[in-house]
Structure formats: C-alpha cells, structure tokens
Amino acid sequence: MAITADSTIAELLRQKPESAQVLFRFGMGCLGCAIANNETIREAAMVHGIPLEEMLAALGIQE
C-alpha cells in the first residue's frame, strides 16, 4: 500500500521506519503514543503547524 498524506503515522512507521528521524526533526516526539495509531500525516502536520508539502517532501511522499 502506498503511503499518502492520509495514511496514519503508525502506517508510515511500519512501512518506512526510517521516517521516525524525519518526524523527530519536525518536533514530533510522541510517535509511539496512542494518537499516532489513528492520526494521519495530514492531521499531524496541521496539529504541529508544519506545512504539509514540506513534511511530505522530507518524507519522500508524493501527493
């Protein structure tokens, strides 16, 4: 399954564990918390005030 902005953080980390370092750089330190299981990459970017396009580019995700 392709990772998109609407994939959850948990899905992203399962498929691309190296993405954790990218998320940490954006200040997302709670990758193992319960919210990460259901929060999408899009939602996480919004909540953390990160431009979605910037986060997707850093993660190597094409939207």
Buried (B, 14 or more C-beta within 10 A) or exposed (E): EEBBBEBBBBBBBEEBEEBBEBBEEBEBEEBEEEBBEEBBBBBBBEEEEBEBEEBBEBBEBEE
